Amino acid sequence: MPKIVDREAYRQELASKAINVFTEHGYNGLGMRGIAEAIGVSKSALYHYFPSKKELFAASTELITQKHSLYGKDSNECIPGAKGDALTALLTTLDERFQGEMVLLLDYIKNRDPQDVAKDELLKKANSRFMDELSGVVGKGQSEQAYALMVGGLLLRLFNGNKTPIEEISAWITKLGNED
């Protein structure tokens, strides 16, 4: 009897496994053969589900930027309801993978002109999801500043060996919401 495979579930599984590969090696670090080896499938199987690395990357980005993933939660777990707790969970989750995410992001946009980067639908979608979450904490009018503080704060934390506490970055961002 042939094995029954839930195609969409398996695509999600492959995209999920590829997240760590992209984070470790960057966007340009491996081709489909290397990614397939890293996640333990044949190259032909990977191509069966994803005709290109760009499509695999898009599926991985879609998974990692889903609301629950942004907060480090499984889809069946609750996201913290209080704004401060939600912001701390968001910052903590991003902090855990921040260095890899920055390397991946810079590799993805490397050698592209600013207009091309600005038109990139994948980046727009990821940015929009972060902005939506931050809007819930500080309001829509302050969300860009909050985003800049989030990325800048986590970068500062990376550079100073995690000396800047997550709670301090959270307080900077929360303060924006109180300035209305």
Stockholm file with secondary structure:
# STOCKHOLM 1.0

chainA/1-180         MPKIVDREAYRQELASKAINVFTEHGYNGLGMRGIAEAIGVSKSALYHYFPSKKELFAASTELITQKHSLYGKDSNECIPGAKGDALTALLTTLDERFQGEMVLLLDYIKNRDPQDVAKDELLKKANSRFMDELSGVVGKGQSEQAYALMVGGLLLRLFNGNKTPIEEISAWITKLGNED
#=GR chainA/1-180 SS CCCCCCHHHHHHHHHHHHHHHHHHHCSSSCCHHHHHHHHTSCHHHHHHHCSSHHHHHHHHHHHHTSHHHHTTCCTTSCCCCSHHHHHHHHHHHHHHTHHHHHHHHHHHHTTCCHHHHHHCHHHHHHHHHHHHHHHHHHCGGGHHHHHHHHHHHHHHHHHTTSCSCHHHHHHHHHHHHTCC
#=GC SS_cons         CCCCCCHHHHHHHHHHHHHHHHHHHCSSSCCHHHHHHHHTSCHHHHHHHCSSHHHHHHHHHHHHTSHHHHTTCCTTSCCCCSHHHHHHHHHHHHHHTHHHHHHHHHHHHTTCCHHHHHHCHHHHHHHHHHHHHHHHHHCGGGHHHHHHHHHHHHHHHHHTTSCSCHHHHHHHHHHHHTCC
//
